[in-house]
């Protein structure tokens, strides 16, 4: 994958089996955490063991099962918290960087693109690494289904738009890393994700 290939460490925990990720390019380099929902210690210990410099916590949305460990990690490291501005009111805690669609976050030469995909929450985002062909999808899309839209700031209409206008355009080789469950390619999503294919058949 060339010079800047991103490494991904997944941690799963909590009652809802949420996925949190540490992204980095090399041991001793910079890193970001995506969605630390539980047990801050596992993230802090891993970052210390790999001698990584934590540049920030990126939140795909405001729900507690994805943000529960933020305060402790932030307190211990002083790192900034990134969240889409549409989710900031619901989050209620301090946000340092307000993400917008198409923002680029640099990780030691790897360009992480913010893609606004409302539906599960108003400010839900996916984080896309075009070079390594991977996308962290939070609770927008999983391997076998989609995120709920019946919670307080969810919207079925917005989810349909995010699926048809954004995610359905992703090529088959894109690997998704969701907020719950295992990752898989978009090719597999198109085979096994009934909720996704139903929306495409009905609305695309």
Backbone bond lengths (Angstrom), bond angles and torsions (degrees), N, CA, C in turn:
res aa  C-N    CA-C-N  psi(-1)  N-CA   C-N-CA  omega(-1)  CA-C   N-CA-C  phi
1 X - - - 1.457 - - 1.524 112.13 -
2 X 1.278 117.23 11.32 1.457 119.37 174.11 1.515 112.86 85.66
3 X 1.318 114.19 -165.78 1.460 121.85 -170.62 1.521 113.37 -63.86
4 X 1.333 116.53 -47.43 1.468 120.10 -173.38 1.521 110.32 -107.26
5 X 1.299 117.69 76.89 1.459 119.70 177.06 1.523 108.02 -98.49
6 X 1.308 115.57 126.67 1.458 119.78 -174.75 1.519 111.77 -79.92
7 X 1.323 115.87 140.85 1.461 121.61 175.25 1.522 108.16 -102.57
8 X 1.320 114.93 144.08 1.467 121.40 -174.47 1.519 109.10 -128.11
9 X 1.315 116.35 122.41 1.472 121.32 174.57 1.530 107.76 -113.80
10 X 1.328 115.79 121.27 1.467 120.32 -179.26 1.518 110.76 -101.27
11 X 1.323 115.66 137.25 1.466 122.19 170.66 1.526 108.01 -121.86
12 X 1.322 116.41 134.53 1.463 120.86 -179.64 1.520 108.87 -122.62
13 X 1.331 117.01 135.18 1.455 119.23 -179.90 1.508 112.47 -173.52
14 X 1.336 115.19 -176.84 1.454 120.42 -178.46 1.513 111.28 82.65
15 X 1.320 115.87 166.99 1.477 119.70 -176.23 1.529 111.67 -65.12
16 X 1.326 117.46 -26.69 1.466 120.52 -179.14 1.528 112.28 -96.92
17 X 1.344 115.92 9.57 1.472 120.19 176.91 1.532 111.05 51.76
18 X 1.320 115.38 52.61 1.466 120.52 -179.35 1.526 110.47 -78.38
19 X 1.325 115.55 146.57 1.461 121.94 174.36 1.521 110.39 -94.36
20 X 1.335 115.72 131.19 1.456 121.57 167.90 1.520 107.18 -119.86
21 X 1.311 117.16 149.41 1.466 120.64 -173.93 1.527 110.77 -129.77
22 X 1.333 115.53 142.75 1.460 121.30 167.13 1.531 107.15 -109.50
23 X 1.322 116.76 125.50 1.462 122.13 -179.25 1.524 109.08 -111.45
24 X 1.311 116.50 132.03 1.463 120.19 177.34 1.521 109.09 -157.23
25 X 1.310 115.99 165.65 1.463 121.29 -179.00 1.522 110.83 -101.13
26 X 1.330 115.90 -38.96 1.474 118.88 -178.51 1.523 109.47 -153.50
27 X 1.306 114.73 153.48 1.462 120.35 174.79 1.531 108.77 -58.03
28 X 1.334 115.77 135.57 1.459 119.86 -178.68 1.519 113.99 85.45
29 X 1.339 117.13 -1.68 1.463 121.04 -179.34 1.525 111.56 -97.54
30 X 1.314 114.80 -159.76 1.459 121.42 178.66 1.523 110.43 -84.44
31 X 1.345 115.60 161.82 1.463 119.14 175.11 1.523 109.76 -151.00
32 X 1.316 114.85 159.94 1.459 123.11 167.96 1.523 108.10 -124.49
33 X 1.329 114.96 149.73 1.459 120.64 169.76 1.521 107.59 -104.92
34 X 1.327 116.54 136.77 1.465 121.40 171.42 1.527 108.74 -110.48
35 X 1.319 116.62 125.01 1.474 124.09 170.47 1.528 115.14 54.94
36 X 1.323 118.77 62.31 1.473 119.26 174.29 1.531 110.03 -79.60
37 X 1.330 116.71 98.56 1.453 120.20 -171.06 1.517 115.11 -90.44
38 X 1.328 118.59 -14.68 1.458 121.75 -168.94 1.528 106.98 -160.27
39 X 1.274 117.91 166.86 1.470 125.50 171.85 1.537 114.11 37.06
40 X 1.332 116.95 75.74 1.464 119.41 -179.48 1.521 113.72 -57.33
41 X 1.348 115.83 -26.46 1.461 120.26 -175.47 1.523 112.58 -59.21
42 X 1.328 117.45 -40.09 1.475 118.70 -176.12 1.528 110.90 -63.12
43 X 1.315 116.51 -36.81 1.468 120.32 178.49 1.531 110.61 -70.92
44 X 1.325 115.71 -46.82 1.471 120.22 -177.63 1.528 111.83 -63.07
45 X 1.338 116.65 -41.63 1.470 120.55 179.88 1.525 110.50 -66.10
46 X 1.332 116.83 -43.51 1.466 119.97 -179.29 1.536 110.39 -62.76
47 X 1.323 116.23 -44.67 1.466 120.27 -179.60 1.531 110.81 -62.42
48 X 1.317 115.31 -40.58 1.472 118.97 178.51 1.529 110.81 -66.74
49 X 1.337 116.93 -45.06 1.472 120.67 -178.55 1.528 111.98 -61.89
50 X 1.331 115.99 -35.28 1.468 120.12 -178.89 1.532 111.61 -90.44
51 X 1.357 115.62 3.08 1.478 121.72 178.95 1.525 112.24 55.79
52 X 1.325 115.22 41.72 1.461 120.91 -177.10 1.529 111.15 -91.40
53 X 1.318 115.05 151.62 1.458 122.76 177.19 1.530 107.58 -104.14
54 X 1.337 116.48 108.08 1.464 121.09 -174.96 1.524 110.51 -74.12
55 X 1.327 116.21 116.14 1.464 122.05 -176.86 1.519 112.82 -92.28
56 X 1.333 117.01 -15.74 1.456 118.29 179.66 1.510 112.54 166.99
57 X 1.333 114.74 164.57 1.465 123.05 174.12 1.523 106.99 -110.76
58 X 1.318 116.24 119.97 1.462 121.82 179.95 1.531 107.97 -101.32
59 X 1.319 116.62 123.39 1.470 121.27 179.83 1.522 109.46 -106.57
60 X 1.340 115.65 126.51 1.466 118.71 178.89 1.519 111.54 -75.20
61 X 1.352 116.81 -23.13 1.469 121.84 174.98 1.527 108.11 -168.63
62 X 1.324 117.12 178.33 1.467 120.56 -166.69 1.525 115.29 -90.18
63 X 1.333 120.30 -5.99 1.467 120.86 -172.41 1.526 112.78 -62.79
64 X 1.337 114.81 145.48 1.460 120.90 -170.28 1.533 112.80 -62.77
65 X 1.336 117.85 -32.17 1.470 119.03 -179.22 1.529 111.77 -70.41
66 X 1.322 116.91 -2.21 1.470 121.14 175.05 1.527 112.64 -118.67
67 X 1.330 116.13 -6.37 1.464 119.85 -174.77 1.535 113.27 -126.51
68 X 1.329 117.51 -1.05 1.462 121.09 -170.42 1.522 116.05 -59.23
69 X 1.321 117.31 -27.00 1.474 120.11 -177.34 1.527 112.88 -97.58
70 X 1.330 116.82 2.28 1.471 120.27 -173.01 1.524 112.03 -60.40
71 X 1.330 116.84 -50.03 1.469 119.76 -172.41 1.522 112.06 -57.99
72 X 1.306 116.67 -46.30 1.468 120.16 -178.01 1.528 111.12 -65.00
73 X 1.334 116.75 -43.31 1.470 120.32 179.86 1.535 109.79 -64.43
74 X 1.319 115.77 -43.47 1.473 120.29 179.67 1.532 110.83 -63.84
75 X 1.330 116.14 -42.14 1.463 119.92 179.94 1.525 111.98 -62.72
76 X 1.330 115.94 -37.59 1.473 119.52 -176.45 1.526 113.20 -81.29
77 X 1.332 117.00 -25.39 1.468 119.46 -173.16 1.528 113.32 -115.69
78 X 1.323 116.69 -20.76 1.461 120.12 -176.23 1.516 114.54 73.47
79 X 1.340 117.29 12.71 1.469 120.25 -175.59 1.537 111.19 -74.36
80 X 1.322 117.79 153.43 1.464 121.16 177.70 1.526 112.53 -76.51
81 X 1.327 114.88 155.00 1.469 122.12 177.03 1.524 108.59 -108.66
82 X 1.328 115.73 130.63 1.467 123.02 -179.07 1.534 108.93 -107.48
83 X 1.319 116.92 131.32 1.467 121.48 177.10 1.521 107.80 -153.31
84 X 1.328 116.86 146.71 1.463 119.77 176.56 1.526 109.28 -66.46
85 X 1.325 116.62 139.56 1.471 119.60 -173.08 1.535 112.04 -60.94
86 X 1.333 118.24 -27.27 1.475 120.83 179.80 1.528 112.23 -66.45
87 X 1.333 117.57 -17.85 1.471 120.85 -179.16 1.529 112.80 -102.15
88 X 1.315 116.90 -2.42 1.468 119.17 -170.53 1.527 113.34 -67.54
89 X 1.331 117.50 -39.13 1.466 119.81 179.57 1.522 111.40 -62.51
90 X 1.317 116.53 -42.01 1.462 120.80 -178.48 1.529 111.38 -71.11
91 X 1.323 116.84 -28.94 1.469 120.71 -178.20 1.523 110.64 -71.10
92 X 1.316 116.88 -46.15 1.461 119.75 173.68 1.516 116.00 81.30
93 X 1.326 118.86 -18.37 1.460 121.56 178.12 1.526 109.72 -97.32
94 X 1.316 115.33 176.08 1.472 118.92 -176.82 1.528 111.35 -69.44
95 X 1.315 114.98 132.81 1.460 122.17 172.60 1.519 107.05 -115.95
96 X 1.320 116.85 134.41 1.466 121.16 -177.39 1.520 112.73 -99.50
97 X 1.326 116.36 -34.35 1.466 121.14 -179.42 1.523 108.01 -126.98
98 X 1.331 115.74 119.21 1.462 121.24 178.27 1.525 108.72 -88.95
99 X 1.327 116.19 110.51 1.461 119.77 -177.68 1.531 110.64 -78.69
100 X 1.326 114.14 147.41 1.459 121.89 174.50 1.524 108.17 -129.45
101 X 1.323 115.53 158.34 1.462 120.40 176.88 1.527 110.31 -54.54
102 X 1.314 115.64 136.51 1.480 124.40 177.56 1.523 114.10 78.76
103 X 1.337 118.72 -0.42 1.466 119.35 173.08 1.521 110.09 -58.30
104 X 1.321 116.36 148.87 1.464 121.74 175.99 1.526 108.80 -115.87
105 X 1.322 115.70 128.51 1.465 122.43 176.57 1.523 106.87 -111.53
106 X 1.336 116.49 123.07 1.468 120.06 -175.95 1.527 111.02 -91.17
107 X 1.322 115.82 128.71 1.465 122.21 175.06 1.520 108.55 -121.75
108 X 1.319 116.64 91.97 1.467 121.75 179.43 1.532 112.65 46.12
109 X 1.325 116.15 44.34 1.460 120.48 177.75 1.513 114.41 97.78
110 X 1.319 118.38 -17.13 1.463 121.39 174.06 1.527 107.70 -84.90
111 X 1.325 115.89 128.06 1.461 121.20 -177.89 1.531 109.48 -95.85
112 X 1.328 115.72 113.88 1.460 120.78 178.22 1.524 108.44 -98.64
113 X 1.319 115.68 120.90 1.466 120.63 -177.53 1.522 110.64 -98.84
114 X 1.326 115.79 134.00 1.463 121.59 176.43 1.531 108.66 -86.46
115 X 1.339 116.09 125.29 1.471 121.05 177.60 1.527 107.51 -118.74
116 X 1.317 117.05 115.89 1.475 121.55 -179.52 1.527 109.06 -76.16
117 X 1.332 116.19 118.08 1.475 121.52 -177.99 1.528 109.53 -129.45
118 X 1.334 118.59 70.74 1.465 120.63 -178.20 1.520 112.01 -64.37
119 X 1.319 114.97 157.57 1.463 121.37 -179.16 1.515 110.12 150.59
120 X 1.330 116.05 -60.28 1.472 120.73 175.43 1.527 108.79 -70.22
121 X 1.329 116.11 -44.99 1.467 123.27 167.34 1.530 106.28 -137.58
122 X 1.333 116.40 167.55 1.467 119.25 -178.81 1.515 112.35 -65.48
123 X 1.335 115.84 -32.32 1.458 119.65 -176.32 1.514 114.58 -105.97
124 X 1.316 118.15 18.07 1.473 120.48 179.34 1.526 110.46 -58.22
125 X 1.337 114.82 137.59 1.463 119.72 176.35 1.523 110.44 -131.34
126 X 1.326 114.97 157.54 1.459 122.72 166.32 1.529 106.83 -111.06
127 X 1.318 116.15 148.99 1.465 121.91 -178.83 1.524 107.67 -115.60
128 X 1.331 115.98 116.03 1.463 121.62 -168.09 1.529 111.60 -114.02
129 X 1.313 115.03 128.80 1.460 122.73 173.73 1.523 107.22 -109.47
130 X 1.346 115.48 98.75 1.461 120.35 -174.21 1.510 114.02 -67.99
131 X 1.333 117.14 -26.69 1.462 120.01 -178.17 1.526 111.21 -73.08
132 X 1.328 115.88 -44.36 1.464 119.96 179.49 1.526 112.38 -89.35
133 X 1.349 115.95 -5.27 1.480 121.97 175.74 1.534 111.16 63.47
134 X 1.337 116.67 43.23 1.461 120.59 177.88 1.531 109.50 -127.28
135 X 1.326 115.86 151.14 1.451 120.59 -179.48 1.528 109.76 -141.09
136 X 1.324 115.88 129.42 1.462 122.28 178.28 1.523 106.57 -94.64
137 X 1.335 115.87 113.95 1.469 120.29 -164.87 1.522 114.10 -103.55
138 X 1.334 117.98 1.94 1.464 118.85 179.38 1.522 110.96 54.95
139 X 1.334 115.92 -132.83 1.468 119.72 178.53 1.522 111.90 -105.87
140 X 1.340 116.92 23.76 1.466 119.27 175.93 1.526 109.72 -77.19
141 X 1.324 116.65 -54.19 1.471 120.19 179.83 1.529 109.83 -139.95
142 X 1.332 115.01 136.32 1.465 122.95 176.37 1.529 108.42 -110.64
143 X 1.341 115.53 -177.67 1.473 116.88 -179.70 1.532 112.10 -66.04
144 X 1.358 117.82 -38.20 1.469 118.97 -174.45 1.525 114.76 -115.09
145 X 1.330 118.99 -7.26 1.462 119.47 177.18 1.523 110.57 -155.91
146 X 1.337 115.79 -169.28 1.456 121.79 -178.40 1.518 109.68 -116.45
147 X 1.343 116.40 164.32 1.450 120.44 176.96 1.521 111.39 -67.63
148 X 1.325 116.11 151.92 1.459 121.67 178.75 1.526 110.34 -63.60
149 X 1.323 115.14 146.38 1.468 119.73 176.36 1.530 111.19 -118.76
150 X 1.346 116.81 7.69 1.473 120.29 -175.50 1.524 112.91 -98.65
151 X 1.341 116.79 8.67 1.458 120.01 176.82 1.535 109.11 -85.96
152 X 1.333 116.05 177.69 1.468 121.10 -165.89 1.528 115.41 -51.18
153 X 1.326 117.10 -47.71 1.475 117.73 -178.58 1.525 111.40 -114.29
154 X 1.330 115.86 27.61 1.458 120.14 174.30 1.517 110.89 -83.63
155 X 1.324 116.56 162.13 1.464 121.43 179.81 1.515 109.89 -152.36
156 X 1.329 115.96 116.98 1.464 119.92 177.94 1.531 110.25 -62.60
157 X 1.325 115.55 -39.16 1.468 120.46 -179.76 1.534 111.00 -61.52
158 X 1.345 116.13 -44.52 1.472 119.34 178.78 1.527 110.96 -67.04
159 X 1.330 116.53 -37.64 1.475 119.82 178.99 1.526 110.28 -62.72
160 X 1.311 116.86 -43.64 1.468 120.32 179.35 1.529 109.99 -59.35
161 X 1.343 115.93 -41.82 1.465 119.80 179.73 1.534 110.75 -66.60
162 X 1.334 117.14 -42.48 1.468 120.26 179.29 1.528 111.17 -61.74
163 X 1.332 116.24 -39.80 1.469 120.28 -179.52 1.525 111.11 -69.73
164 X 1.324 116.86 -48.81 1.471 119.42 -173.01 1.527 112.57 -76.30
165 X 1.349 116.76 -37.11 1.462 119.14 -172.90 1.527 113.56 -93.55
166 X 1.345 116.83 -18.42 1.472 118.98 -176.39 1.526 111.52 -120.76
167 X 1.328 116.33 -63.88 1.470 119.36 -168.77 1.523 112.28 -70.38
168 X 1.320 117.52 -34.96 1.465 119.16 179.54 1.527 111.97 -66.00
169 X 1.325 117.22 -15.75 1.467 120.14 178.94 1.520 112.65 -86.76
170 X 1.347 116.39 -6.62 1.464 118.70 178.73 1.524 110.01 -72.02
171 X 1.339 117.93 133.32 1.472 120.98 179.19 1.531 112.40 -64.20
172 X 1.325 115.07 160.75 1.470 122.06 -177.01 1.525 113.85 -59.60
173 X 1.336 117.39 -26.40 1.465 118.57 -174.05 1.529 112.96 -83.35
174 X 1.340 117.88 -6.57 1.471 120.06 178.01 1.526 109.04 -66.42
175 X 1.328 115.88 131.88 1.469 121.83 177.27 1.524 107.94 -98.89
176 X 1.332 117.03 124.25 1.462 119.17 177.52 1.530 110.25 -97.25
177 X 1.326 114.53 140.33 1.462 122.43 173.55 1.531 106.98 -118.69
178 X 1.340 117.38 100.12 1.458 120.60 -172.65 1.536 113.53 -85.97
179 X 1.334 114.97 173.76 1.453 121.51 179.66 1.512 114.48 -74.59
180 X 1.335 116.74 -17.10 1.468 122.67 175.43 1.524 107.43 -144.23
181 X 1.327 117.05 146.27 1.462 120.82 177.41 1.524 112.54 80.38
182 X 1.335 114.52 -178.33 1.457 120.70 -175.16 1.526 111.41 -84.28
183 X 1.321 114.47 158.10 1.451 120.18 173.93 1.523 111.29 -76.66
184 X 1.315 115.66 162.68 1.467 120.26 172.68 1.523 108.68 -163.82
185 X 1.318 115.85 169.52 1.462 120.18 179.72 1.526 110.10 -80.18
186 X 1.317 115.52 159.12 1.467 119.56 174.99 1.531 110.73 -63.18
187 X 1.320 116.57 -28.03 1.470 119.07 175.98 1.526 110.18 -60.43
188 X 1.348 115.17 -43.01 1.466 119.79 179.15 1.528 111.23 -71.26
189 X 1.338 116.11 -39.29 1.474 119.45 175.62 1.518 110.50 -52.90
190 X 1.334 115.75 -43.82 1.469 120.28 -177.81 1.531 112.00 -68.37
191 X 1.343 116.34 -16.04 1.469 119.57 177.85 1.528 112.26 -94.31
192 X 1.344 118.02 -38.59 1.474 119.96 -167.81 1.524 114.84 -114.01
193 X 1.344 117.93 -8.60 1.461 119.57 -176.11 1.523 110.01 -97.32
194 X 1.344 115.47 94.91 1.469 121.93 -173.96 1.528 110.98 -63.22
195 X 1.337 117.12 -42.11 1.465 119.33 -177.66 1.527 110.59 -62.49
196 X 1.319 115.80 -39.41 1.462 120.77 177.74 1.531 110.61 -64.17
197 X 1.327 116.21 -51.01 1.477 118.92 -175.81 1.527 111.27 -67.33
198 X 1.338 117.66 -33.34 1.467 120.27 177.43 1.526 110.52 -60.72
199 X 1.345 116.12 -44.39 1.466 120.05 -179.95 1.534 110.57 -65.06
200 X 1.323 115.88 -42.17 1.478 119.24 -179.84 1.524 109.69 -62.58
201 X 1.339 117.00 -44.59 1.463 120.42 -178.80 1.516 111.70 -65.01
202 X 1.331 117.20 -34.07 1.469 120.51 -175.39 1.522 113.42 -85.87
203 X 1.324 117.15 -35.38 1.468 119.44 -167.62 1.524 115.70 -119.39
204 X 1.327 116.92 -20.80 1.471 117.87 -173.66 1.529 111.25 -76.80
